Amino acid sequence: MQGVIKSYDPATRDGVVMSERDFTEYDLSANALEGSVFRMLRQGQRVVFDLTSDGLATGLRLGSEVDMGTPDFLR
């Protein structure tokens, strides 16, 4: 799933990512950045992410231009 970082607090590692498909907001899981290239996130940053069974965003990663393509909501 692709989305945009809505908010991120590096001190607490709490954050919210918004799906580009339907604008649903997902809280970041506690380990959302583990194993990723990210050390920090900025508001408006586009990411690709997975969802846990609890509905939390995890596994954040960068997508190439081919992966990111046109945002889902513009299709």
CHARMM-style PDB file with segment names, atoms N, HN, CA, C and O in Angstrom:
ATOM      1  N   MET     1       0.857  -1.160   0.000  1.00  0.00      PROA
ATOM      2  CA  MET     1       0.000   0.000   0.000  1.00  0.00      PROA
ATOM      3  C   MET     1       0.911   1.232   0.000  1.00  0.00      PROA
ATOM      4  O   MET     1       1.974   1.217   0.620  1.00  0.00      PROA
ATOM      5  N   GLN     2       0.504   2.273  -0.678  1.00  0.00      PROA
ATOM      6  HN  GLN     2      -0.360   2.285  -1.181  1.00  0.00      PROA
ATOM      7  CA  GLN     2       1.308   3.489  -0.658  1.00  0.00      PROA
ATOM      8  C   GLN     2       0.566   4.595   0.064  1.00  0.00      PROA
ATOM      9  O   GLN     2      -0.664   4.624   0.099  1.00  0.00      PROA
ATOM     10  N   GLY     3       1.335   5.505   0.640  1.00  0.00      PROA
ATOM     11  HN  GLY     3       2.334   5.482   0.612  1.00  0.00      PROA
ATOM     12  CA  GLY     3       0.727   6.580   1.387  1.00  0.00      PROA
ATOM     13  C   GLY     3       1.684   7.732   1.620  1.00  0.00      PROA
ATOM     14  O   GLY     3       2.787   7.779   1.075  1.00  0.00      PROA
ATOM     15  N   VAL     4       1.226   8.661   2.450  1.00  0.00      PROA
ATOM     16  HN  VAL     4       0.330   8.623   2.892  1.00  0.00      PROA
ATOM     17  CA  VAL     4       1.970   9.870   2.771  1.00  0.00      PROA
ATOM     18  C   VAL     4       2.035  10.013   4.288  1.00  0.00      PROA
ATOM     19  O   VAL     4       1.047   9.788   4.986  1.00  0.00      PROA
ATOM     20  N   ILE     5       3.205  10.388   4.788  1.00  0.00      PROA
ATOM     21  HN  ILE     5       4.009  10.570   4.221  1.00  0.00      PROA
ATOM     22  CA  ILE     5       3.341  10.606   6.222  1.00  0.00      PROA
ATOM     23  C   ILE     5       2.574  11.868   6.603  1.00  0.00      PROA
ATOM     24  O   ILE     5       2.837  12.949   6.076  1.00  0.00      PROA
ATOM     25  N   LYS     6       1.635  11.722   7.513  1.00  0.00      PROA
ATOM     26  HN  LYS     6       1.421  10.844   7.942  1.00  0.00      PROA
ATOM     27  CA  LYS     6       0.852  12.866   7.984  1.00  0.00      PROA
ATOM     28  C   LYS     6       1.550  13.533   9.161  1.00  0.00      PROA
ATOM     29  O   LYS     6       1.588  14.760   9.261  1.00  0.00      PROA
ATOM     30  N   SER     7       2.101  12.710  10.051  1.00  0.00      PROA
ATOM     31  HN  SER     7       2.070  11.714   9.970  1.00  0.00      PROA
ATOM     32  CA  SER     7       2.815  13.255  11.205  1.00  0.00      PROA
ATOM     33  C   SER     7       3.801  12.216  11.715  1.00  0.00      PROA
ATOM     34  O   SER     7       3.619  11.014  11.524  1.00  0.00      PROA
ATOM     35  N   TYR     8       4.857  12.709  12.371  1.00  0.00      PROA
ATOM     36  HN  TYR     8       5.005  13.686  12.525  1.00  0.00      PROA
ATOM     37  CA  TYR     8       5.848  11.816  12.969  1.00  0.00      PROA
ATOM     38  C   TYR     8       6.596  12.566  14.047  1.00  0.00      PROA
ATOM     39  O   TYR     8       7.073  13.679  13.823  1.00  0.00      PROA
ATOM     40  N   ASP     9       6.702  11.956  15.229  1.00  0.00      PROA
ATOM     41  HN  ASP     9       6.315  11.052  15.411  1.00  0.00      PROA
ATOM     42  CA  ASP     9       7.455  12.520  16.343  1.00  0.00      PROA
ATOM     43  C   ASP     9       8.667  11.625  16.583  1.00  0.00      PROA
ATOM     44  O   ASP     9       8.516  10.507  17.076  1.00  0.00      PROA
ATOM     45  N   PRO    10       9.875  12.102  16.242  1.00  0.00      PROA
ATOM     46  CA  PRO    10      11.058  11.246  16.389  1.00  0.00      PROA
ATOM     47  C   PRO    10      11.373  10.878  17.840  1.00  0.00      PROA
ATOM     48  O   PRO    10      12.001   9.848  18.090  1.00  0.00      PROA
ATOM     49  N   ALA    11      10.949  11.699  18.794  1.00  0.00      PROA
ATOM     50  HN  ALA    11      10.440  12.536  18.591  1.00  0.00      PROA
ATOM     51  CA  ALA    11      11.224  11.410  20.202  1.00  0.00      PROA
ATOM     52  C   ALA    11      10.432  10.196  20.684  1.00  0.00      PROA
ATOM     53  O   ALA    11      10.961   9.343  21.397  1.00  0.00      PROA
ATOM     54  N   THR    12       9.180  10.127  20.294  1.00  0.00      PROA
ATOM     55  HN  THR    12       8.751  10.820  19.715  1.00  0.00      PROA
ATOM     56  CA  THR    12       8.325   9.028  20.747  1.00  0.00      PROA
ATOM     57  C   THR    12       8.157   7.943  19.679  1.00  0.00      PROA
ATOM     58  O   THR    12       7.698   6.838  19.969  1.00  0.00      PROA
ATOM     59  N   ARG    13       8.530   8.271  18.457  1.00  0.00      PROA
ATOM     60  HN  ARG    13       8.902   9.169  18.221  1.00  0.00      PROA
ATOM     61  CA  ARG    13       8.369   7.399  17.289  1.00  0.00      PROA
ATOM     62  C   ARG    13       6.904   7.134  16.962  1.00  0.00      PROA
ATOM     63  O   ARG    13       6.575   6.158  16.287  1.00  0.00      PROA
ATOM     64  N   ASP    14       6.033   8.006  17.444  1.00  0.00      PROA
ATOM     65  HN  ASP    14       6.300   8.798  17.993  1.00  0.00      PROA
ATOM     66  CA  ASP    14       4.615   7.932  17.103  1.00  0.00      PROA
ATOM     67  C   ASP    14       4.394   8.670  15.793  1.00  0.00      PROA
ATOM     68  O   ASP    14       5.024   9.695  15.533  1.00  0.00      PROA
ATOM     69  N   GLY    15       3.506   8.148  14.979  1.00  0.00      PROA
ATOM     70  HN  GLY    15       2.994   7.315  15.190  1.00  0.00      PROA
ATOM     71  CA  GLY    15       3.224   8.816  13.728  1.00  0.00      PROA
ATOM     72  C   GLY    15       1.983   8.269  13.064  1.00  0.00      PROA
ATOM     73  O   GLY    15       1.397   7.276  13.495  1.00  0.00      PROA
ATOM     74  N   VAL    16       1.602   8.950  12.000  1.00  0.00      PROA
ATOM     75  HN  VAL    16       2.078   9.756  11.650  1.00  0.00      PROA
ATOM     76  CA  VAL    16       0.412   8.579  11.242  1.00  0.00      PROA
ATOM     77  C   VAL    16       0.758   8.634   9.763  1.00  0.00      PROA
ATOM     78  O   VAL    16       1.398   9.579   9.301  1.00  0.00      PROA
ATOM     79  N   VAL    17       0.332   7.614   9.024  1.00  0.00      PROA
ATOM     80  HN  VAL    17      -0.187   6.847   9.399  1.00  0.00      PROA
ATOM     81  CA  VAL    17       0.483   7.593   7.573  1.00  0.00      PROA
ATOM     82  C   VAL    17      -0.922   7.526   6.977  1.00  0.00      PROA
ATOM     83  O   VAL    17      -1.795   6.825   7.489  1.00  0.00      PROA
ATOM     84  N   MET    18      -1.121   8.262   5.894  1.00  0.00      PROA
ATOM     85  HN  MET    18      -0.412   8.832   5.478  1.00  0.00      PROA
ATOM     86  CA  MET    18      -2.431   8.308   5.251  1.00  0.00      PROA
ATOM     87  C   MET    18      -2.356   7.574   3.915  1.00  0.00      PROA
ATOM     88  O   MET    18      -1.489   7.858   3.088  1.00  0.00      PROA
ATOM     89  N   SER    19      -3.254   6.649   3.717  1.00  0.00      PROA
ATOM     90  HN  SER    19      -3.959   6.418   4.389  1.00  0.00      PROA
ATOM     91  CA  SER    19      -3.317   5.887   2.475  1.00  0.00      PROA
ATOM     92  C   SER    19      -3.690   6.807   1.329  1.00  0.00      PROA
ATOM     93  O   SER    19      -4.598   7.629   1.451  1.00  0.00      PROA
ATOM     94  N   GLU    20      -2.982   6.665   0.206  1.00  0.00      PROA
ATOM     95  HN  GLU    20      -2.244   5.997   0.106  1.00  0.00      PROA
ATOM     96  CA  GLU    20      -3.322   7.453  -0.975  1.00  0.00      PROA
ATOM     97  C   GLU    20      -4.545   6.892  -1.691  1.00  0.00      PROA
ATOM     98  O   GLU    20      -5.137   7.573  -2.528  1.00  0.00      PROA
ATOM     99  N   ARG    21      -4.921   5.687  -1.378  1.00  0.00      PROA
ATOM    100  HN  ARG    21      -4.440   5.134  -0.698  1.00  0.00      PROA
ATOM    101  CA  ARG    21      -6.064   5.065  -2.043  1.00  0.00      PROA
ATOM    102  C   ARG    21      -7.385   5.661  -1.560  1.00  0.00      PROA
ATOM    103  O   ARG    21      -8.218   6.076  -2.365  1.00  0.00      PROA
ATOM    104  N   ASP    22      -7.569   5.700  -0.242  1.00  0.00      PROA
ATOM    105  HN  ASP    22      -6.892   5.363   0.413  1.00  0.00      PROA
ATOM    106  CA  ASP    22      -8.866   6.148   0.288  1.00  0.00      PROA
ATOM    107  C   ASP    22      -8.741   7.145   1.434  1.00  0.00      PROA
ATOM    108  O   ASP    22      -9.720   7.435   2.123  1.00  0.00      PROA
ATOM    109  N   PHE    23      -7.536   7.667   1.634  1.00  0.00      PROA
ATOM    110  HN  PHE    23      -6.741   7.432   1.074  1.00  0.00      PROA
ATOM    111  CA  PHE    23      -7.256   8.676   2.673  1.00  0.00      PROA
ATOM    112  C   PHE    23      -7.468   8.171   4.095  1.00  0.00      PROA
ATOM    113  O   PHE    23      -7.612   8.967   5.023  1.00  0.00      PROA
ATOM    114  N   THR    24      -7.487   6.842   4.270  1.00  0.00      PROA
ATOM    115  HN  THR    24      -7.370   6.195   3.517  1.00  0.00      PROA
ATOM    116  CA  THR    24      -7.583   6.276   5.609  1.00  0.00      PROA
ATOM    117  C   THR    24      -6.266   6.530   6.335  1.00  0.00      PROA
ATOM    118  O   THR    24      -5.193   6.414   5.744  1.00  0.00      PROA
ATOM    119  N   GLU    25      -6.352   6.875   7.615  1.00  0.00      PROA
ATOM    120  HN  GLU    25      -7.224   6.968   8.095  1.00  0.00      PROA
ATOM    121  CA  GLU    25      -5.159   7.128   8.420  1.00  0.00      PROA
ATOM    122  C   GLU    25      -4.827   5.907   9.256  1.00  0.00      PROA
ATOM    123  O   GLU    25      -5.708   5.289   9.854  1.00  0.00      PROA
ATOM    124  N   TYR    26      -3.530   5.563   9.292  1.00  0.00      PROA
ATOM    125  HN  TYR    26      -2.815   6.065   8.806  1.00  0.00      PROA
ATOM    126  CA  TYR    26      -3.051   4.426  10.066  1.00  0.00      PROA
ATOM    127  C   TYR    26      -1.939   4.886  10.998  1.00  0.00      PROA
ATOM    128  O   TYR    26      -1.014   5.580  10.575  1.00  0.00      PROA
ATOM    129  N   ASP    27      -2.030   4.500  12.261  1.00  0.00      PROA
ATOM    130  HN  ASP    27      -2.781   3.936  12.605  1.00  0.00      PROA
ATOM    131  CA  ASP    27      -0.939   4.760  13.199  1.00  0.00      PROA
ATOM    132  C   ASP    27       0.241   3.880  12.831  1.00  0.00      PROA
ATOM    133  O   ASP    27       0.070   2.770  12.327  1.00  0.00      PROA
ATOM    134  N   LEU    28       1.441   4.387  13.087  1.00  0.00      PROA
ATOM    135  HN  LEU    28       1.579   5.289  13.496  1.00  0.00      PROA
ATOM    136  CA  LEU    28       2.641   3.587  12.847  1.00  0.00      PROA
ATOM    137  C   LEU    28       2.818   2.579  13.966  1.00  0.00      PROA
ATOM    138  O   LEU    28       2.587   2.903  15.131  1.00  0.00      PROA
ATOM    139  N   SER    29       3.222   1.369  13.635  1.00  0.00      PROA
ATOM    140  HN  SER    29       3.410   1.106  12.688  1.00  0.00      PROA
ATOM    141  CA  SER    29       3.530   0.380  14.661  1.00  0.00      PROA
ATOM    142  C   SER    29       4.842   0.781  15.336  1.00  0.00      PROA
ATOM    143  O   SER    29       5.614   1.566  14.785  1.00  0.00      PROA
ATOM    144  N   ALA    30       5.085   0.251  16.506  1.00  0.00      PROA
ATOM    145  HN  ALA    30       4.458  -0.387  16.953  1.00  0.00      PROA
ATOM    146  CA  ALA    30       6.291   0.588  17.269  1.00  0.00      PROA
ATOM    147  C   ALA    30       7.559   0.253  16.493  1.00  0.00      PROA
ATOM    148  O   ALA    30       8.583   0.912  16.675  1.00  0.00      PROA
ATOM    149  N   ASN    31       7.508  -0.748  15.640  1.00  0.00      PROA
ATOM    150  HN  ASN    31       6.676  -1.283  15.492  1.00  0.00      PROA
ATOM    151  CA  ASN    31       8.695  -1.169  14.889  1.00  0.00      PROA
ATOM    152  C   ASN    31       8.602  -0.812  13.403  1.00  0.00      PROA
ATOM    153  O   ASN    31       9.240  -1.465  12.577  1.00  0.00      PROA
ATOM    154  N   ALA    32       7.833   0.193  13.056  1.00  0.00      PROA
ATOM    155  HN  ALA    32       7.315   0.724  13.726  1.00  0.00      PROA
ATOM    156  CA  ALA    32       7.596   0.553  11.654  1.00  0.00      PROA
ATOM    157  C   ALA    32       8.872   0.873  10.887  1.00  0.00      PROA
ATOM    158  O   ALA    32       8.937   0.646   9.679  1.00  0.00      PROA
ATOM    159  N   LEU    33       9.893   1.399  11.571  1.00  0.00      PROA
ATOM    160  HN  LEU    33       9.841   1.584  12.553  1.00  0.00      PROA
ATOM    161  CA  LEU    33      11.122   1.798  10.886  1.00  0.00      PROA
ATOM    162  C   LEU    33      12.229   0.753  10.966  1.00  0.00      PROA
ATOM    163  O   LEU    33      13.261   0.896  10.310  1.00  0.00      PROA
ATOM    164  N   GLU    34      12.028  -0.294  11.759  1.00  0.00      PROA
ATOM    165  HN  GLU    34      11.189  -0.410  12.291  1.00  0.00      PROA
ATOM    166  CA  GLU    34      13.059  -1.327  11.898  1.00  0.00      PROA
ATOM    167  C   GLU    34      13.317  -2.021  10.569  1.00  0.00      PROA
ATOM    168  O   GLU    34      12.389  -2.445   9.880  1.00  0.00      PROA
ATOM    169  N   GLY    35      14.593  -2.129  10.223  1.00  0.00      PROA
ATOM    170  HN  GLY    35      15.347  -1.785  10.782  1.00  0.00      PROA
ATOM    171  CA  GLY    35      14.980  -2.786   8.991  1.00  0.00      PROA
ATOM    172  C   GLY    35      14.774  -1.947   7.741  1.00  0.00      PROA
ATOM    173  O   GLY    35      14.976  -2.433   6.628  1.00  0.00      PROA
ATOM    174  N   SER    36      14.372  -0.692   7.912  1.00  0.00      PROA
ATOM    175  HN  SER    36      14.207  -0.297   8.816  1.00  0.00      PROA
ATOM    176  CA  SER    36      14.155   0.165   6.752  1.00  0.00      PROA
ATOM    177  C   SER    36      15.318   1.147   6.594  1.00  0.00      PROA
ATOM    178  O   SER    36      16.189   1.233   7.460  1.00  0.00      PROA
ATOM    179  N   VAL    37      15.321   1.871   5.502  1.00  0.00      PROA
ATOM    180  HN  VAL    37      14.613   1.801   4.799  1.00  0.00      PROA
ATOM    181  CA  VAL    37      16.350   2.882   5.263  1.00  0.00      PROA
ATOM    182  C   VAL    37      16.072   4.153   6.054  1.00  0.00      PROA
ATOM    183  O   VAL    37      16.932   5.031   6.130  1.00  0.00      PROA
ATOM    184  N   PHE    38      14.888   4.267   6.642  1.00  0.00      PROA
ATOM    185  HN  PHE    38      14.189   3.554   6.581  1.00  0.00      PROA
ATOM    186  CA  PHE    38      14.497   5.477   7.348  1.00  0.00      PROA
ATOM    187  C   PHE    38      15.077   5.537   8.756  1.00  0.00      PROA
ATOM    188  O   PHE    38      15.062   4.549   9.490  1.00  0.00      PROA
ATOM    189  N   ARG    39      15.577   6.690   9.116  1.00  0.00      PROA
ATOM    190  HN  ARG    39      15.589   7.493   8.520  1.00  0.00      PROA
ATOM    191  CA  ARG    39      15.951   6.984  10.500  1.00  0.00      PROA
ATOM    192  C   ARG    39      14.931   7.950  11.083  1.00  0.00      PROA
ATOM    193  O   ARG    39      14.727   8.017  12.295  1.00  0.00      PROA
ATOM    194  N   MET    40      14.301   8.689  10.190  1.00  0.00      PROA
ATOM    195  HN  MET    40      14.467   8.634   9.206  1.00  0.00      PROA
ATOM    196  CA  MET    40      13.329   9.701  10.561  1.00  0.00      PROA
ATOM    197  C   MET    40      12.367   9.868   9.388  1.00  0.00      PROA
ATOM    198  O   MET    40      12.700   9.538   8.249  1.00  0.00      PROA
ATOM    199  N   LEU    41      11.199  10.371   9.670  1.00  0.00      PROA
ATOM    200  HN  LEU    41      10.928  10.639  10.594  1.00  0.00      PROA
ATOM    201  CA  LEU    41      10.208  10.624   8.638  1.00  0.00      PROA
ATOM    202  C   LEU    41       9.822  12.093   8.659  1.00  0.00      PROA
ATOM    203  O   LEU    41       9.882  12.738   9.705  1.00  0.00      PROA
ATOM    204  N   ARG    42       9.429  12.619   7.520  1.00  0.00      PROA
ATOM    205  HN  ARG    42       9.380  12.095   6.670  1.00  0.00      PROA
ATOM    206  CA  ARG    42       8.979  14.007   7.475  1.00  0.00      PROA
ATOM    207  C   ARG    42       7.558  14.057   6.919  1.00  0.00      PROA
ATOM    208  O   ARG    42       7.154  13.206   6.126  1.00  0.00      PROA
ATOM    209  N   GLN    43       6.830  15.046   7.339  1.00  0.00      PROA
ATOM    210  HN  GLN    43       7.158  15.738   7.983  1.00  0.00      PROA
ATOM    211  CA  GLN    43       5.463  15.223   6.883  1.00  0.00      PROA
ATOM    212  C   GLN    43       5.456  15.368   5.359  1.00  0.00      PROA
ATOM    213  O   GLN    43       6.273  16.097   4.797  1.00  0.00      PROA
ATOM    214  N   GLY    44       4.545  14.681   4.706  1.00  0.00      PROA
ATOM    215  HN  GLY    44       3.881  14.088   5.163  1.00  0.00      PROA
ATOM    216  CA  GLY    44       4.423  14.741   3.261  1.00  0.00      PROA
ATOM    217  C   GLY    44       5.268  13.734   2.503  1.00  0.00      PROA
ATOM    218  O   GLY    44       5.168  13.641   1.280  1.00  0.00      PROA
ATOM    219  N   GLN    45       6.104  12.974   3.216  1.00  0.00      PROA
ATOM    220  HN  GLN    45       6.185  13.050   4.210  1.00  0.00      PROA
ATOM    221  CA  GLN    45       6.971  11.993   2.571  1.00  0.00      PROA
ATOM    222  C   GLN    45       6.140  10.812   2.084  1.00  0.00      PROA
ATOM    223  O   GLN    45       5.324  10.271   2.829  1.00  0.00      PROA
ATOM    224  N   ARG    46       6.351  10.413   0.827  1.00  0.00      PROA
ATOM    225  HN  ARG    46       7.015  10.852   0.222  1.00  0.00      PROA
ATOM    226  CA  ARG    46       5.627   9.268   0.272  1.00  0.00      PROA
ATOM    227  C   ARG    46       6.358   7.984   0.627  1.00  0.00      PROA
ATOM    228  O   ARG    46       7.580   7.893   0.508  1.00  0.00      PROA
ATOM    229  N   VAL    47       5.596   7.001   1.060  1.00  0.00      PROA
ATOM    230  HN  VAL    47       4.603   7.075   1.157  1.00  0.00      PROA
ATOM    231  CA  VAL    47       6.156   5.720   1.474  1.00  0.00      PROA
ATOM    232  C   VAL    47       5.270   4.585   0.974  1.00  0.00      PROA
ATOM    233  O   VAL    47       4.114   4.782   0.599  1.00  0.00      PROA
ATOM    234  N   VAL    48       5.848   3.406   0.982  1.00  0.00      PROA
ATOM    235  HN  VAL    48       6.787   3.246   1.287  1.00  0.00      PROA
ATOM    236  CA  VAL    48       5.110   2.170   0.762  1.00  0.00      PROA
ATOM    237  C   VAL    48       5.115   1.454   2.107  1.00  0.00      PROA
ATOM    238  O   VAL    48       6.142   1.429   2.785  1.00  0.00      PROA
ATOM    239  N   PHE    49       3.986   0.871   2.503  1.00  0.00      PROA
ATOM    240  HN  PHE    49       3.152   0.891   1.952  1.00  0.00      PROA
ATOM    241  CA  PHE    49       3.906   0.227   3.814  1.00  0.00      PROA
ATOM    242  C   PHE    49       2.974  -0.975   3.779  1.00  0.00      PROA
ATOM    243  O   PHE    49       2.182  -1.159   2.855  1.00  0.00      PROA
ATOM    244  N   ASP    50       3.103  -1.783   4.825  1.00  0.00      PROA
ATOM    245  HN  ASP    50       3.746  -1.633   5.575  1.00  0.00      PROA
ATOM    246  CA  ASP    50       2.230  -2.935   5.033  1.00  0.00      PROA
ATOM    247  C   ASP    50       1.380  -2.649   6.264  1.00  0.00      PROA
ATOM    248  O   ASP    50       1.650  -1.711   7.013  1.00  0.00      PROA
ATOM    249  N   LEU    51       0.358  -3.460   6.462  1.00  0.00      PROA
ATOM    250  HN  LEU    51       0.139  -4.222   5.854  1.00  0.00      PROA
ATOM    251  CA  LEU    51      -0.476  -3.343   7.663  1.00  0.00      PROA
ATOM    252  C   LEU    51      -0.344  -4.600   8.505  1.00  0.00      PROA
ATOM    253  O   LEU    51      -0.296  -5.714   7.982  1.00  0.00      PROA
ATOM    254  N   THR    52      -0.286  -4.405   9.831  1.00  0.00      PROA
ATOM    255  HN  THR    52      -0.325  -3.501  10.256  1.00  0.00      PROA
ATOM    256  CA  THR    52      -0.300  -5.539  10.751  1.00  0.00      PROA
ATOM    257  C   THR    52      -1.732  -6.032  10.889  1.00  0.00      PROA
ATOM    258  O   THR    52      -2.657  -5.392  10.390  1.00  0.00      PROA
ATOM    259  N   SER    53      -1.921  -7.137  11.545  1.00  0.00      PROA
ATOM    260  HN  SER    53      -1.169  -7.657  11.950  1.00  0.00      PROA
ATOM    261  CA  SER    53      -3.275  -7.654  11.765  1.00  0.00      PROA
ATOM    262  C   SER    53      -4.095  -6.716  12.644  1.00  0.00      PROA
ATOM    263  O   SER    53      -5.324  -6.774  12.648  1.00  0.00      PROA
ATOM    264  N   ASP    54      -3.408  -5.851  13.388  1.00  0.00      PROA
ATOM    265  HN  ASP    54      -2.409  -5.804  13.385  1.00  0.00      PROA
ATOM    266  CA  ASP    54      -4.081  -4.859  14.236  1.00  0.00      PROA
ATOM    267  C   ASP    54      -4.378  -3.562  13.495  1.00  0.00      PROA
ATOM    268  O   ASP    54      -4.928  -2.629  14.081  1.00  0.00      PROA
ATOM    269  N   GLY    55      -4.020  -3.491  12.206  1.00  0.00      PROA
ATOM    270  HN  GLY    55      -3.574  -4.249  11.730  1.00  0.00      PROA
ATOM    271  CA  GLY    55      -4.286  -2.296  11.420  1.00  0.00      PROA
ATOM    272  C   GLY    55      -3.274  -1.180  11.603  1.00  0.00      PROA
ATOM    273  O   GLY    55      -3.581  -0.014  11.355  1.00  0.00      PROA
ATOM    274  N   LEU    56      -2.052  -1.531  12.043  1.00  0.00      PROA
ATOM    275  HN  LEU    56      -1.803  -2.478  12.245  1.00  0.00      PROA
ATOM    276  CA  LEU    56      -0.995  -0.537  12.199  1.00  0.00      PROA
ATOM    277  C   LEU    56      -0.063  -0.596  10.990  1.00  0.00      PROA
ATOM    278  O   LEU    56       0.181  -1.667  10.434  1.00  0.00      PROA
ATOM    279  N   ALA    57       0.450   0.557  10.594  1.00  0.00      PROA
ATOM    280  HN  ALA    57       0.252   1.427  11.046  1.00  0.00      PROA
ATOM    281  CA  ALA    57       1.383   0.621   9.469  1.00  0.00      PROA
ATOM    282  C   ALA    57       2.751   0.127   9.913  1.00  0.00      PROA
ATOM    283  O   ALA    57       3.249   0.521  10.967  1.00  0.00      PROA
ATOM    284  N   THR    58       3.351  -0.729   9.113  1.00  0.00      PROA
ATOM    285  HN  THR    58       2.947  -1.050   8.256  1.00  0.00      PROA
ATOM    286  CA  THR    58       4.655  -1.287   9.426  1.00  0.00      PROA
ATOM    287  C   THR    58       5.434  -1.515   8.138  1.00  0.00      PROA
ATOM    288  O   THR    58       4.884  -1.389   7.044  1.00  0.00      PROA
ATOM    289  N   GLY    59       6.716  -1.851   8.270  1.00  0.00      PROA
ATOM    290  HN  GLY    59       7.162  -1.953   9.159  1.00  0.00      PROA
ATOM    291  CA  GLY    59       7.531  -2.175   7.102  1.00  0.00      PROA
ATOM    292  C   GLY    59       7.668  -1.029   6.126  1.00  0.00      PROA
ATOM    293  O   GLY    59       7.622  -1.242   4.914  1.00  0.00      PROA
ATOM    294  N   LEU    60       7.836   0.189   6.630  1.00  0.00      PROA
ATOM    295  HN  LEU    60       7.873   0.362   7.614  1.00  0.00      PROA
ATOM    296  CA  LEU    60       7.945   1.349   5.751  1.00  0.00      PROA
ATOM    297  C   LEU    60       9.167   1.238   4.852  1.00  0.00      PROA
ATOM    298  O   LEU    60      10.243   0.828   5.287  1.00  0.00      PROA
ATOM    299  N   ARG    61       8.981   1.606   3.604  1.00  0.00      PROA
ATOM    300  HN  ARG    61       8.106   1.938   3.251  1.00  0.00      PROA
ATOM    301  CA  ARG    61      10.079   1.568   2.649  1.00  0.00      PROA
ATOM    302  C   ARG    61       9.827   2.589   1.544  1.00  0.00      PROA
ATOM    303  O   ARG    61       8.709   3.055   1.324  1.00  0.00      PROA
ATOM    304  N   LEU    62      10.911   2.908   0.872  1.00  0.00      PROA
ATOM    305  HN  LEU    62      11.819   2.529   1.052  1.00  0.00      PROA
ATOM    306  CA  LEU    62      10.830   3.785  -0.285  1.00  0.00      PROA
ATOM    307  C   LEU    62      10.403   2.964  -1.480  1.00  0.00      PROA
ATOM    308  O   LEU    62      10.721   1.778  -1.575  1.00  0.00      PROA
ATOM    309  N   GLY    63       9.694   3.581  -2.377  1.00  0.00      PROA
ATOM    310  HN  GLY    63       9.436   4.544  -2.301  1.00  0.00      PROA
ATOM    311  CA  GLY    63       9.382   2.915  -3.629  1.00  0.00      PROA
ATOM    312  C   GLY    63      10.061   3.667  -4.753  1.00  0.00      PROA
ATOM    313  O   GLY    63      10.247   4.881  -4.677  1.00  0.00      PROA
ATOM    314  N   SER    64      10.427   2.947  -5.789  1.00  0.00      PROA
ATOM    315  HN  SER    64      10.275   1.961  -5.850  1.00  0.00      PROA
ATOM    316  CA  SER    64      10.985   3.633  -6.947  1.00  0.00      PROA
ATOM    317  C   SER    64       9.851   4.354  -7.655  1.00  0.00      PROA
ATOM    318  O   SER    64       8.684   4.141  -7.327  1.00  0.00      PROA
ATOM    319  N   GLU    65      10.168   5.182  -8.598  1.00  0.00      PROA
ATOM    320  HN  GLU    65      11.116   5.355  -8.865  1.00  0.00      PROA
ATOM    321  CA  GLU    65       9.129   5.880  -9.345  1.00  0.00      PROA
ATOM    322  C   GLU    65       8.186   4.885 -10.000  1.00  0.00      PROA
ATOM    323  O   GLU    65       6.984   5.136 -10.091  1.00  0.00      PROA
ATOM    324  N   VAL    66       8.720   3.755 -10.458  1.00  0.00      PROA
ATOM    325  HN  VAL    66       9.697   3.551 -10.383  1.00  0.00      PROA
ATOM    326  CA  VAL    66       7.878   2.742 -11.070  1.00  0.00      PROA
ATOM    327  C   VAL    66       6.943   2.152 -10.024  1.00  0.00      PROA
ATOM    328  O   VAL    66       5.759   1.952 -10.294  1.00  0.00      PROA
ATOM    329  N   ASP    67       7.466   1.872  -8.830  1.00  0.00      PROA
ATOM    330  HN  ASP    67       8.428   2.035  -8.611  1.00  0.00      PROA
ATOM    331  CA  ASP    67       6.640   1.307  -7.761  1.00  0.00      PROA
ATOM    332  C   ASP    67       5.569   2.288  -7.317  1.00  0.00      PROA
ATOM    333  O   ASP    67       4.416   1.906  -7.117  1.00  0.00      PROA
ATOM    334  N   MET    68       5.947   3.559  -7.162  1.00  0.00      PROA
ATOM    335  HN  MET    68       6.883   3.870  -7.324  1.00  0.00      PROA
ATOM    336  CA  MET    68       5.025   4.549  -6.634  1.00  0.00      PROA
ATOM    337  C   MET    68       3.978   4.921  -7.682  1.00  0.00      PROA
ATOM    338  O   MET    68       2.794   5.026  -7.362  1.00  0.00      PROA
ATOM    339  N   GLY    69       4.397   5.119  -8.909  1.00  0.00      PROA
ATOM    340  HN  GLY    69       5.359   5.033  -9.169  1.00  0.00      PROA
ATOM    341  CA  GLY    69       3.459   5.420  -9.996  1.00  0.00      PROA
ATOM    342  C   GLY    69       2.510   6.552  -9.659  1.00  0.00      PROA
ATOM    343  O   GLY    69       2.837   7.436  -8.867  1.00  0.00      PROA
ATOM    344  N   THR    70       1.359   6.522 -10.252  1.00  0.00      PROA
ATOM    345  HN  THR    70       1.093   5.804 -10.895  1.00  0.00      PROA
ATOM    346  CA  THR    70       0.331   7.518 -10.008  1.00  0.00      PROA
ATOM    347  C   THR    70      -0.371   7.189  -8.690  1.00  0.00      PROA
ATOM    348  O   THR    70      -0.714   6.032  -8.447  1.00  0.00      PROA
ATOM    349  N   PRO    71      -0.586   8.191  -7.841  1.00  0.00      PROA
ATOM    350  CA  PRO    71      -1.305   7.903  -6.596  1.00  0.00      PROA
ATOM    351  C   PRO    71      -2.645   7.231  -6.885  1.00  0.00      PROA
ATOM    352  O   PRO    71      -3.332   7.568  -7.850  1.00  0.00      PROA
ATOM    353  N   ASP    72      -2.998   6.279  -6.032  1.00  0.00      PROA
ATOM    354  HN  ASP    72      -2.440   6.006  -5.248  1.00  0.00      PROA
ATOM    355  CA  ASP    72      -4.212   5.494  -6.229  1.00  0.00      PROA
ATOM    356  C   ASP    72      -5.466   6.359  -6.384  1.00  0.00      PROA
ATOM    357  O   ASP    72      -6.362   6.020  -7.156  1.00  0.00      PROA
ATOM    358  N   PHE    73      -5.529   7.477  -5.650  1.00  0.00      PROA
ATOM    359  HN  PHE    73      -4.801   7.752  -5.022  1.00  0.00      PROA
ATOM    360  CA  PHE    73      -6.751   8.260  -5.679  1.00  0.00      PROA
ATOM    361  C   PHE    73      -6.940   9.001  -7.011  1.00  0.00      PROA
ATOM    362  O   PHE    73      -8.032   9.502  -7.282  1.00  0.00      PROA
ATOM    363  N   LEU    74      -5.891   9.079  -7.848  1.00  0.00      PROA
ATOM    364  HN  LEU    74      -5.004   8.672  -7.629  1.00  0.00      PROA
ATOM    365  CA  LEU    74      -6.003   9.735  -9.141  1.00  0.00      PROA
ATOM    366  C   LEU    74      -6.361   8.754 -10.254  1.00  0.00      PROA
ATOM    367  O   LEU    74      -6.559   9.159 -11.400  1.00  0.00      PROA
ATOM    368  N   ARG    75      -6.442   7.497  -9.928  1.00  0.00      PROA
ATOM    369  HN  ARG    75      -6.282   7.168  -8.998  1.00  0.00      PROA
ATOM    370  CA  ARG    75      -6.773   6.479 -10.949  1.00  0.00      PROA
ATOM    371  C   ARG    75      -8.258   6.381 -11.144  1.00  0.00      PROA
ATOM    372  OT1 ARG    75      -8.722   5.583 -11.958  1.00  0.00      PROA
TER     373      ARG     75
END
